[in-house]
C-alpha cells in the first residue's frame, strides 16, 4: 500500500474555528499533508495572524472571517470559497465554545449561545457544504465532538448536551450523505491544554484528577490530533463513515 493515499495535495480544506487551539493545529496538519486551507473565525485579526504564520511556512492558506451561527453568512462564504479558491473537498466543523456553571442556575441566554455555536453551526455549515459536494459525489466532513459526547461531569451539562448532539448529527449526516460518496466522521478529543480548558489545567486539583482518570496518565498534546485528522480527510478513509474517534489517552474506556 502506498502512503500516497494520505496525500492531500490539490485538495481544498475549509476549517471553522481555526484561528487557534485545535482548529489551528488541524489546519497546520492538513497543510503539511498538502492541502490548500481556508481558515475561519470571527476575530479577523487573530485569523490573519494564523494565516500569515502558515503562509510564511510555505503553505497555501486563506482567511475568511465570519460568524458560523449566521446561516446567510455561511452560505455566502461557501460560495466565495467555491468561486475564489476552488471546490471544497474537506470540511472540518470545529467552531465551539465552553460555558461552565451549575445546571440549576445556568442562564437560558447562555444556553442558547452555546447551542448556536456548538450545534447550529455544524448544521448550517455542514448543510451548505454538502449541497456543493453532493453533485460532485465526493467529500469529507469531520465534526469536532468531545469525550463529553459520551460522558458528563458537574458544571458542563450544556456543553455535553451540545457535543452529544454533534455526535448524533455526525451519524445522521452519514445516513443521509454516504450514498453520495461523502464520508462524515467525528473526532472526540479528551483533555488537551487548549485555551478552552485553561480554567482546568491551571487548577492543581483538576490537573491531578485528569492525570489519575486518564490511563495514559497525562494531558494530550495537540499535535497528537493531526494523524486522525489527516486520515479522515484523505482517501485512506474511503469506507469509514459515521464514526466518532476518541483521542483521549483511554479515558472513555475505563471507569
C-alpha positions in Angstrom: 0.0 0.0 0.0 1.3 3.4 -0.9 1.3 6.2 1.6 0.0 8.5 -1.2 -3.5 7.6 0.0 -2.8 10.1 2.8 -1.7 12.8 0.4 -4.0 15.9 0.4 -2.3 17.7 -2.5 -4.7 19.6 -4.7 -7.5 19.3 -2.1 -9.2 22.4 -0.6 -10.0 22.1 3.1 -12.3 24.5 5.0 -11.9 24.6 8.8 -14.2 26.6 11.1 -12.9 27.9 14.4 -9.3 27.7 13.2 -7.6 30.8 14.4 -6.1 29.0 17.5 -6.3 25.8 19.5 -7.5 22.6 18.0 -8.6 24.2 14.8 -5.2 25.8 14.2 -3.5 22.5 14.7 -5.8 20.8 12.3 -5.1 23.5 9.7 -1.3 23.0 10.2 -1.6 19.3 9.9 -3.7 19.4 6.7 -1.3 22.0 5.2 1.6 19.7 5.9 -0.2 16.9 4.1 -0.5 19.1 1.1 -4.0 20.7 1.4 -4.9 24.3 0.5 -6.6 25.5 3.6 -9.3 28.1 4.3 -9.3 29.3 7.9 -12.4 30.7 9.6 -13.1 32.5 12.9 -15.0 35.6 14.0 -11.9 37.6 15.0 -10.3 38.8 11.8 -7.0 39.9 13.5 -6.4 36.5 15.1 -7.3 34.8 11.9 -4.8 36.9 9.9 -2.1 36.1 12.4 -2.6 32.4 11.9 -2.9 32.7 8.1 0.3 34.7 8.0 2.2 32.0 10.1 1.1 29.2 7.8 1.8 31.2 4.6 5.3 32.1 5.9 5.9 28.3 6.3 5.1 28.0 2.6 1.6 26.7 2.7 -1.4 27.8 0.6 -3.8 29.3 3.0 -6.7 31.8 3.1 -8.6 33.6 5.9 -12.3 34.2 5.9 -13.8 35.9 9.0 -17.5 35.4 9.5 -19.9 34.1 12.2 -20.8 30.4 11.7 -24.1 30.9 13.5 -25.3 33.3 10.8 -26.8 31.0 8.2 -26.8 33.6 5.4 -23.1 34.4 6.1 -22.3 30.7 5.9 -23.9 30.4 2.5 -22.1 33.4 1.2 -18.8 32.2 2.5 -19.1 28.7 1.0 -19.9 30.2 -2.4 -16.9 32.6 -2.1 -14.6 29.6 -1.4 -16.0 27.7 -4.3 -15.6 30.7 -6.6 -12.3 32.1 -5.4 -10.3 29.2 -4.0 -11.8 26.0 -5.5 -14.2 23.2 -4.8 -14.4 22.3 -1.1 -13.1 18.7 -0.8 -12.8 18.7 3.0 -14.8 20.4 5.8 -13.8 20.4 9.5 -16.7 21.7 11.7 -14.5 22.8 14.6 -16.0 26.0 16.0 -17.1 25.7 19.6 -17.3 27.3 23.0 -17.5 26.2 26.6 -19.5 27.9 29.3 -19.5 26.4 32.8 -21.9 26.6 35.7 -24.4 24.7 37.8 -27.2 23.4 35.6 -29.9 24.6 38.0 -28.6 28.2 37.7 -27.5 28.1 34.1 -28.8 31.2 32.2 -31.1 30.4 29.3 -29.4 33.1 27.1 -26.0 31.4 27.7 -27.5 28.0 26.9 -28.8 29.3 23.6 -25.4 30.9 22.8 -23.6 27.7 23.4 -26.1 25.6 21.3 -25.9 28.1 18.5 -22.2 27.9 18.2 -21.7 24.2 19.1 -24.7 22.7 17.3 -26.4 25.1 14.9 -23.2 26.0 13.2 -22.4 22.3 12.4 -25.8 22.0 10.8 -25.5 25.3 8.8 -22.0 24.8 7.6 -22.5 21.1 7.0 -25.6 21.6 5.0 -24.1 24.4 2.9 -21.0 22.4 2.1 -23.0 19.2 1.4 -25.0 21.0 -1.2 -21.9 21.6 -3.3 -20.3 18.2 -2.5 -23.4 16.1 -3.5 -23.4 17.0 -7.2 -19.7 16.1 -7.3 -20.3 12.8 -5.5 -17.3 13.2 -3.2 -16.3 14.9 0.0 -15.0 14.6 3.6 -16.8 16.2 6.6 -15.3 15.9 10.1 -17.1 17.3 13.1 -15.4 18.0 16.4 -17.1 16.1 19.1 -15.6 15.5 22.6 -15.3 13.0 25.3 -18.3 15.0 26.5 -20.2 13.4 23.7 -20.1 10.2 25.9 -19.6 11.2 29.5 -20.7 14.0 31.8 -19.4 15.8 34.9 -20.7 18.6 37.0 -20.9 22.2 35.7 -20.7 21.3 31.9 -24.2 19.9 31.3 -24.9 22.3 28.4 -21.6 21.5 26.7 -22.0 17.7 27.0 -25.6 18.1 25.7 -24.2 20.0 22.7 -21.5 17.6 21.9 -23.8 14.6 22.3 -26.0 16.3 19.7 -22.9 16.7 17.4 -22.2 13.0 17.7 -25.7 12.1 16.6 -25.7 14.8 13.9 -22.5 13.2 12.6 -24.2 9.8 12.3 -27.3 11.4 10.7 -25.1 13.1 8.1 -23.6 9.8 7.3 -27.0 8.2 7.0 -28.1 10.9 4.6 -25.0 11.6 2.5 -22.9 8.4 2.4 -24.8 7.4 -0.8 -23.1 10.4 -2.5 -19.6 9.2 -1.6 -19.3 11.7 1.3 -17.7 10.4 4.4 -18.8 12.1 7.6 -17.0 11.3 10.8 -16.1 12.9 14.1 -13.1 13.4 16.4 -13.6 13.4 20.2 -10.6 15.0 21.9 -10.1 14.2 25.6 -8.3 16.6 27.8 -5.8 18.8 25.9 -4.2 22.0 27.1 -6.2 24.5 25.0 -7.5 27.9 25.7 -10.9 26.4 26.1 -9.5 24.3 29.0 -7.3 27.0 30.7 -9.5 27.0 33.8 -8.9 23.3 34.1 -5.2 22.7 33.6 -4.3 25.7 35.7 -6.3 24.2 38.6 -3.9 21.8 40.5 -6.7 19.7 41.8 -8.3 19.2 38.4 -4.9 18.6 36.8 -4.3 15.8 39.2 -7.8 14.4 38.6 -7.1 14.3 34.8 -3.8 12.5 35.2 -5.3 9.9 37.5 -8.5 9.5 35.5 -6.7 9.1 32.1 -5.0 5.7 31.7 -2.1 7.4 29.8 -1.5 9.4 32.9 -1.3 12.8 31.2 -3.0 15.5 29.1 -2.9 15.2 25.3 -0.5 17.1 23.1 -2.3 19.0 20.3 -0.1 17.5 17.7 -1.5 14.1 18.6 -4.7 15.1 16.9 -3.1 15.5 13.5 -2.8 11.8 12.5 -6.5 11.1 12.8 -7.5 14.3 11.1 -5.3 13.6 8.1 -6.7 10.0 7.9 -10.3 11.2 8.0 -9.5 14.0 5.4 -7.8 11.6 3.0 -8.7 8.8 0.6 -7.4 6.4 3.2 -10.8 6.7 5.0 -12.9 6.0 1.9 -15.0 3.3 3.8 -15.0 4.9 7.2 -18.3 6.7 7.8 -20.5 7.8 10.7 -17.8 7.1 13.4 -16.5 9.2 16.2 -12.9 8.6 17.2 -11.9 9.4 20.8 -8.4 10.7 21.1 -8.3 10.6 24.9 -5.5 8.5 26.3 -8.0 5.8 27.1 -10.3 8.0 29.3 -13.6 6.8 27.9 -12.5 3.2 28.0 -12.3 2.9 31.8 -14.5 3.6 34.9 
